[in-house]
Structures are given as structure tokens and as C-alpha cells.
Amino acid sequence: MNRSFVQRLFHDRSLRGETVAAFGGAGTMFLIQPPCDVWFFAWLAPLPWLWLITRKTSHVPQKFWLLIWSAGFIHWLATIHWLRLPHPATSLGWVCLSAYLAFYLPAFIWSARLLMRRWGWPLVAAAPIAWVACEQLRGVLFGGFTFAMLGHSQWRWTTLLQSADIAGAIGVSGIVMLVAAALFCSISSWRTKETVRDVVLAAGILGASIFYGHWRLTTIPEPRVAPLETLLVQGSIDTELKHDPNAFQKVTQQYDELTRSGLLERPTLPDLILWPETMWRLGLLEIDPNERLPASVVTAMLTKSELTDGSDTEDVALQALCRQRLEEERLEPLVTYAKSYGTNWLVGVDKQVVTPSAVTGTRYFNCAVLLDDRGRVRDTYAKMKPVLFGEYVPFAETFPWLYRLTPLPVGLTAGHQPLVTSVAGRRLTCTICYETALPETIRSLVRYCRQINGGPDLIANLTNDGWFWGSSELDMHLTAAIFRAVEVRTPIVIAANTGFSASVDGCGRLLACGPRRKTATLRVTVVPDGRWTLWLLWGSFLPGICVAITVTVALEHWVRRGTLA
């Protein structure tokens, strides 16, 4: 895009109003998200973009849509600025992701205009449906990106938040856009019957949502099991320390001191201790029985009495004994710490699986390990949803050379089995990092647990946000977890490196929260909820209807345009 073209685009007198509206909307929509977080302004923030939908013209020039995309691009560059922080190479990802997300703004305006002009729908119907469709699509396509949704701005309004157990966080976005559209109509043409109808419709839906939320908040059932006392340990370790050869000592010392300090705060031990993702820096090891260990390794690991004269290092029994010793060597320090804490401990740790079935000979997993008070490993969970280009590169397991094109030394392999376990008689499951940002992932997890053991009573989330240096990413990550708790009516406890460690109940109330980029221990009491929700029953059914409507009007437009041509 050359300079003269950019100048013509932004100085075109015929698009001056559109330029102000497009970039004004980019600014107002930025203000309602962290770090500004002017959440109450969300009900007015979409007004400039709504004006673009109602702009009356028989022909929309191509540069109009380029202008809209440019405004979306600037908006997303500002909103997800934190994506440039982990590594210089992620600045490219920041720009590319912003460019991709920017396409949803012209898609929203174009589809809403079609619904109004082709089907004759009012703005209060067209705008929410088009917006919900776009948020649903960006939350699903290419792995999904669900941060900074319009409805996320309302996480403090607990009463309104309860509607998320019907249509998810996207449903709350739809309510906000509906009210914004009604306000726009009342400002632009407040004396017409249509405007009165639209305002009454929006007020009715908002009122019904508030009534529903009040009912949900006042009908919380008595818990069937006793609360779970949990100690959340939040260190403040910048992620760059993970590449330090002394990282194990530095990280372990900080987290161990915090844990022991937290345990001494009360005379009784908690039922569970949580450490964040990968904060146990000495990775665990698992060796496939089909892996043949070199003779030098076998002789180094076994004693002379075990290696009699003329022993064959390829002997099956010796190979098995050596594998056991190597695995125990990595596990032993973890067991020692677990015994010293004297209670259940869920800790984030890397794990290597050496196997001849892997192209590179090794698979890497991001795990959570649950140990009991005797240091025995109760359960292990491997992260099932690694982050695209953040933790793995597509096809790189088959073509490892792809990692040489990225700052990633290796990629993670996805786990296949959810964690379904119990701690002190309470049913527990676990997620790692951004898995709480994926609504359908958490929905599927809770449905699976309820089929297996009737649970979970709580969801533990281990995360390491040390990549982002205390930026607004922490706020967005926590907000996603708050909505997940409401959608599935299950408390969520979060242990997050650099913050925000938190406890969220099944109503989405933030009961405890750690500081930003500082150390802390939070002793929280987790009360199970366990109510069934429509979201658990039908998931993205309602947002899916909005997608179907939007796709249908778009197809009709293209077919009729082709017929006329």
C-alpha cells in the first residue's frame, strides 16, 4: 500500500464522515477493554460502527471497506498489544493476528447491512445477530480467539453475567449490542413508532436478563459436599528465566518459600496446593518400553552387582530396570517436596516421552501432576489444547525442520485424556493456560466429568502469564475464566505465575484475586455449585443460529447478484 494511496484513502472528502466513525469506533471499543477498562461505556461504544451500518447509499466503494478494515486493524493492534512482549518474533504474530481479526469488522457491517436492506430487518435485530455471528466465528476458526469480546466488558455486573449459562459469553455480547442499537435508533429517530418498538424490545430483553440473573443468584443450592480448602501459590517469575541454566533453583526456591509461608498462616493444612503451569522446572521423563537404551546409559545407571560379568545391556530386564531408574531420577525431587508439604499438591511440569514412534525420538507435554501427602503420583494431565504457533506448529511433528522457522525450539504434543480425579472427597478436574479461554472445551470437559463421576466440584487452572510482563493480557485471561465458571456453573481456582491467581465461584463472582506481577499466596474456600445449565445442554446452538442467518443472507446476496449479472 503506497503512501499516495493511503493519503487518498484518509483524505477523501466523500468518506470523511465514515473515516471519523470507523476510527472513532475503533477508539471507543478499545476503551472498554483492558487496560482502560471503561466497562460501563460499552453500551455506547458501538454507536460509531452502527452509524456505518445505517449509512444510506446505493453503491459502496471498495475503499470504504478498506477503510473499515484499517480501523479494525488499528483497534486490534492496540487491544492485543501484549502479544508482542514474549519474544521479538511474536511481533510478527501480533501484526498478522491483528490483520486477520480486522476482517471481522467489515464482515459485521456488511452482513448487518444485508439483513437490513435485503430482508428488511431493523437495526436492533440485524446488528446483534451479525455481531454474535462474527464473535462466534472468530472464537472457532483457526483454533479460536475469544479474548476482548464485547460481553467480556460486563464481567463486573454479576446479575447480567448470569445469562452466560444460556448462550455463553457471546450471548452477553449480543445483549450489549442490542441495547446499543436501540440507543442509536432512539438518538437518530426517536419519534417514530419503529423506534419505540425497538426500544421496548431492547428494554424487555435486558430486563428479562436482569430478572433471570437475580433469580439465578438467589436460588443457589446448598452444596452436596464440604468446601475444599485450597492454597494458590503465585510467584513472579518472568518467563525468560526458563532459559536460565539456574532456573530450577531460582524458581523452586521462590515457590517453595511462598508455599511454606502460606502453610504457616493457619494451624490446619489446606486440602490442596496449586502451583502454576511449568513452575516445577525439572521436567519428568517417560521412556517407551520399545525404546532401546544405549549400552553406555545402562552401565551408567545400574550398579556393578546388577551388571554381572558378560551381562547383555540389551537384556529386557536390564533395559526395564534402567528405564525405571531414569524416570525415578527425575521424579524423586518432586516426591521429596510433596512429602514435606504434607497435603495434596497439583503442580505444573514439563514431561518428555522418549519413544521410537516420534520422528524426533521425543514428544513433549505440558502437564499437571497431582501428588498426595506421601509423595505418590495420583494422576497426570497433559494439556489437550496447545496454542497454535505459541506451543506447536502444524505438521511439525512430521516435518521437524519447520521449528527452525520459528523461535520455538520444540513443540508440544496434545494430550488425549481429561483429568477426572478426587481430592479429599471432592471431584476435581484441571485445565492449563488458555484452555479456560475456549468455551466449548470447558463445556465438553464438564459434560465428560459429569458422565464419569457426577463432577467436577471445581476446575483448577494452572497458567504461566509471565510471558506478558503484567500487561492487560492478565485481565483478559481472568475475564475468560469468570465467564467459563458461569457457563458451566462450576467454581474455578487459578494459580497463575505473575498473576492473576484467583478464586471464582459458580456465579462468576471474583472471591479472591492475587496482585499483578507480584508474589502472593491465597488461601481460598471453594464451595461446589453443580447446577445444570442450558449452555451445557446445547452449547453454541444460539450463536450458531446467528451464524446460519448471516451465512444465508450472504449466500442469497451472491446468488441474486450472479443471477442479475
Residue pairs with C-beta under 8 A, 6 or more apart in sequence:
8 63
9 15
9 63
9 66
9 67
9 70
10 19
10 67
12 19
12 63
15 61
15 63
15 64
15 67
18 52
18 55
18 64
18 67
18 68
19 67
20 48
21 48
21 49
21 51
21 52
22 48
22 49
22 52
22 67
22 68
22 70
22 71
23 71
23 74
24 48
25 45
25 46
25 47
25 48
25 49
25 52
25 71
25 75
26 71
26 72
26 74
26 75
26 78
27 75
28 41
28 44
28 45
28 46
28 47
28 48
29 45
29 46
29 49
29 75
29 150
30 36
30 75
30 78
30 79
31 38
31 41
31 45
32 38
32 39
32 41
32 42
32 45
32 150
32 153
33 79
33 148
33 152
33 153
33 472
33 476
34 472
34 475
34 476
34 479
35 471
35 472
35 475
37 153
37 475
39 153
39 154
39 155
39 156
39 157
42 150
42 153
42 154
42 176
42 180
43 176
43 179
43 180
43 183
44 180
44 183
45 180
46 127
46 131
46 150
46 176
46 177
46 180
46 181
47 180
47 183
47 184
47 187
49 105
49 108
49 109
50 123
50 127
50 180
50 181
50 184
51 184
52 68
52 109
53 109
53 112
53 113
53 116
53 123
53 126
53 127
54 116
54 123
54 184
54 188
65 106
65 110
68 105
68 106
68 109
69 102
69 103
69 105
69 106
70 102
71 102
71 105
72 101
72 102
72 103
72 104
72 105
72 106
73 98
73 99
73 102
75 102
75 105
76 97
76 98
76 101
76 102
77 94
77 95
77 98
79 148
80 94
80 97
80 98
80 101
80 147
80 148
80 473
81 94
81 471
81 472
82 468
82 469
82 471
82 472
82 473
83 90
83 93
83 94
83 97
83 473
84 90
84 91
84 94
85 467
85 468
85 469
85 471
86 239
86 467
86 468
87 407
89 406
89 407
90 407
93 389
97 145
100 142
101 138
101 145
104 134
104 135
104 137
104 138
107 130
107 134
108 130
108 131
108 134
109 130
111 130
111 133
111 134
111 550
111 553
111 554
112 123
112 126
112 127
112 129
112 130
112 131
113 126
114 553
114 554
114 557
115 121
115 125
115 126
115 129
115 130
115 549
115 550
115 553
116 122
116 123
116 126
118 553
118 556
118 557
119 553
122 185
122 194
122 197
122 198
123 181
123 184
123 185
123 198
124 178
124 181
124 182
124 185
124 198
124 201
124 202
126 181
127 177
127 178
127 180
127 181
128 174
128 175
128 177
128 178
128 181
128 546
129 174
129 546
129 549
129 550
130 546
130 550
131 150
131 173
131 174
131 177
132 170
132 171
132 173
132 174
132 177
132 543
132 546
133 543
133 546
133 547
133 549
133 550
133 551
134 550
135 149
135 150
135 170
135 173
135 543
136 170
136 540
136 543
136 544
136 546
136 547
137 547
138 144
138 145
138 146
139 145
139 146
139 149
139 170
139 439
140 440
140 540
142 388
143 385
143 387
143 388
144 437
144 438
146 169
146 437
146 438
146 439
146 480
147 437
147 473
147 476
147 477
147 480
148 476
149 169
149 170
149 173
150 172
150 173
150 176
150 177
151 164
151 169
151 170
151 171
151 172
151 173
151 174
151 175
151 176
151 483
152 169
152 172
152 173
152 476
152 479
152 480
152 483
153 176
154 160
154 161
154 172
154 176
155 161
155 479
155 482
155 483
155 508
158 213
158 217
158 507
158 508
158 509
159 210
159 213
159 214
159 217
160 172
160 175
160 209
160 210
160 213
161 172
161 213
161 482
161 483
161 486
161 507
161 508
162 209
162 212
162 213
162 216
162 217
162 486
162 507
162 508
163 171
163 172
163 175
163 209
163 212
163 213
164 171
164 172
164 483
164 486
164 487
164 508
164 535
165 216
165 486
165 487
165 488
165 489
165 533
165 534
165 535
166 212
166 533
166 534
166 535
166 542
167 174
167 534
167 535
167 542
167 543
168 439
168 483
168 487
168 535
168 539
168 540
168 543
169 439
169 480
169 483
169 487
170 439
170 540
170 543
171 542
171 543
172 483
174 546
175 205
175 206
175 209
178 201
178 202
178 205
178 206
179 202
179 206
181 198
181 202
182 198
182 199
182 201
182 202
182 203
185 194
185 195
185 198
185 199
186 195
186 198
186 199
189 195
216 507
217 507
220 506
220 507
220 529
220 531
221 529
221 530
221 531
223 527
223 528
223 529
223 530
224 528
224 530
225 425
225 426
225 457
225 528
226 425
226 426
227 525
227 526
227 527
227 528
228 271
228 272
228 423
228 424
228 426
228 457
228 458
228 525
228 526
228 528
229 268
229 270
229 271
229 272
229 523
229 524
229 525
229 526
230 270
230 271
230 272
230 273
230 274
230 458
230 493
230 503
230 523
230 524
230 525
230 526
231 259
231 262
231 263
231 270
231 272
231 273
231 274
231 521
231 522
231 523
231 524
232 274
232 493
232 494
232 495
232 501
232 502
232 503
232 512
232 514
232 521
232 522
232 523
232 524
233 255
233 258
233 259
233 262
233 273
233 274
233 275
233 276
233 495
233 501
233 521
234 258
234 276
234 495
234 496
234 497
234 498
234 499
234 501
234 514
234 515
234 518
234 519
234 520
234 521
234 522
235 251
235 254
235 255
235 258
235 276
235 279
235 497
235 498
235 519
236 254
236 466
236 497
236 498
236 499
236 517
236 518
236 519
237 250
237 251
237 254
237 279
237 466
237 497
237 498
238 466
238 469
238 498
239 464
239 466
239 467
239 497
241 247
241 250
241 251
241 466
242 251
242 278
242 281
244 250
247 281
248 281
248 282
251 279
251 281
252 280
252 281
252 337
254 519
255 275
255 279
256 337
258 519
258 520
258 521
259 273
259 275
259 341
259 521
261 521
262 273
262 521
262 523
263 269
263 270
263 273
263 341
265 521
265 523
266 523
269 342
269 343
270 343
270 523
271 343
271 344
271 423
271 424
271 426
272 343
272 344
272 345
272 346
272 423
272 424
272 428
272 460
273 341
273 343
273 344
273 345
273 346
273 347
274 346
274 347
274 460
274 462
274 493
274 495
275 345
275 346
275 347
275 348
275 462
275 495
276 348
276 462
276 463
276 464
276 495
276 496
276 497
276 501
277 348
277 366
277 368
277 432
277 433
277 462
277 463
277 464
277 497
278 348
278 349
278 350
278 366
278 464
279 347
279 348
279 464
279 497
280 334
280 347
280 348
280 349
280 369
281 350
282 330
282 333
282 334
282 349
283 330
283 349
283 350
283 351
283 352
284 327
284 330
284 331
284 334
284 349
284 350
284 351
284 352
284 367
284 369
285 326
285 327
285 329
285 330
285 351
285 352
285 354
286 327
286 351
286 352
286 353
286 354
287 293
287 323
287 326
287 327
287 353
287 354
287 355
288 353
288 354
288 355
288 356
288 357
289 319
289 320
289 323
290 355
290 356
290 357
291 323
291 354
291 355
291 356
292 314
292 319
292 356
293 313
293 319
293 322
293 323
293 326
295 313
295 314
297 322
297 326
298 307
298 313
298 318
298 319
298 322
299 307
299 313
301 322
301 325
301 326
302 318
302 321
302 322
302 325
306 318
306 321
307 318
311 318
312 318
313 319
331 377
334 347
334 349
334 369
334 371
334 375
335 371
335 375
335 376
336 375
337 345
338 345
338 371
338 372
338 373
338 374
338 375
339 373
339 374
339 375
341 373
342 373
343 373
344 370
344 371
344 372
344 373
344 378
344 423
344 424
345 370
345 371
346 368
346 369
346 370
346 428
346 430
346 460
346 462
347 368
347 369
347 371
347 462
348 366
348 367
348 368
348 432
348 462
348 464
348 495
349 367
349 368
349 369
350 364
350 365
350 366
350 367
351 364
351 365
351 366
351 367
351 380
351 382
352 362
352 363
352 364
352 365
353 362
353 363
353 364
353 365
353 413
354 361
354 362
355 361
355 362
355 363
358 397
359 397
359 398
359 400
360 400
360 410
362 410
363 413
364 410
364 411
364 412
364 413
365 382
365 383
365 412
365 413
365 415
366 382
366 383
366 386
366 391
366 412
366 432
366 433
367 380
367 381
367 382
367 383
367 415
368 380
368 381
368 419
368 430
368 432
368 460
368 462
369 377
369 379
369 380
370 377
370 378
370 379
370 380
370 381
370 419
370 421
370 423
370 428
370 430
371 377
371 378
372 378
378 421
379 419
379 421
380 419
381 415
381 417
381 418
381 419
381 430
381 432
382 413
382 414
382 415
382 416
382 417
383 391
383 412
383 414
383 415
383 432
383 433
383 435
384 414
384 415
384 416
384 418
384 435
384 441
385 414
385 434
385 435
385 438
385 441
386 392
386 411
386 412
386 413
386 414
387 433
387 434
388 394
389 406
391 408
391 411
391 412
392 408
392 411
392 412
392 413
392 414
393 402
393 403
393 405
393 406
393 408
393 411
395 402
396 402
396 403
396 411
397 411
397 413
403 409
403 410
403 411
418 429
418 445
418 448
418 449
419 428
419 429
419 430
420 427
420 429
420 448
420 449
420 452
420 453
420 455
420 456
421 427
421 428
421 429
422 428
422 453
422 455
426 457
426 458
426 526
426 528
427 449
427 453
427 454
427 455
427 456
427 457
427 458
428 455
428 456
428 457
428 458
428 459
428 460
429 445
429 446
429 449
429 455
429 456
429 458
429 459
429 460
430 459
430 460
430 461
430 462
431 441
431 442
431 445
431 459
431 460
431 461
431 462
432 461
432 462
432 463
433 461
433 462
433 463
433 464
434 463
434 477
435 441
435 442
435 461
436 442
436 459
436 461
436 463
436 477
436 480
436 481
436 484
436 492
436 494
437 477
437 480
439 483
439 484
439 487
439 539
439 540
440 539
440 540
442 459
442 484
442 487
442 488
443 487
443 488
443 535
443 536
443 539
445 459
446 456
446 459
446 488
446 490
446 536
447 536
449 455
449 456
450 456
456 490
457 490
457 491
457 526
457 528
457 530
458 490
458 491
458 492
458 493
458 526
458 528
459 484
459 485
459 488
459 490
459 491
459 492
459 493
460 492
460 493
460 494
460 495
461 481
461 492
461 493
461 494
461 495
461 496
462 494
462 495
462 496
463 477
463 494
463 495
463 496
463 497
464 496
464 497
464 498
465 473
465 474
465 477
465 496
465 497
465 498
465 499
465 500
466 497
466 498
468 474
468 498
469 498
469 517
470 498
470 499
470 516
470 517
474 496
474 498
474 499
474 500
474 516
475 500
477 496
477 500
478 494
478 500
478 502
478 510
478 513
481 492
481 494
481 502
481 504
482 504
482 508
482 510
483 508
484 492
485 491
485 492
485 504
485 505
485 506
485 507
485 508
486 506
486 507
486 508
487 533
487 535
487 536
488 533
488 535
488 536
489 506
489 529
489 530
489 531
489 532
489 533
489 536
490 506
490 528
490 529
490 530
491 503
491 504
491 505
491 506
491 526
491 527
491 528
491 529
492 502
492 503
492 504
493 502
493 503
493 504
493 524
493 526
494 500
494 501
494 502
494 503
494 504
495 501
496 502
496 514
498 516
498 517
499 514
499 515
499 516
499 517
499 518
499 520
500 513
500 514
500 515
500 516
501 513
501 514
501 520
501 522
502 510
502 511
502 512
502 513
502 514
502 522
503 510
503 511
503 512
503 513
503 522
503 524
503 526
504 510
504 511
505 511
505 527
505 529
506 528
506 529
506 530
506 531
507 529
511 524
512 522
512 524
513 522
514 520
514 522
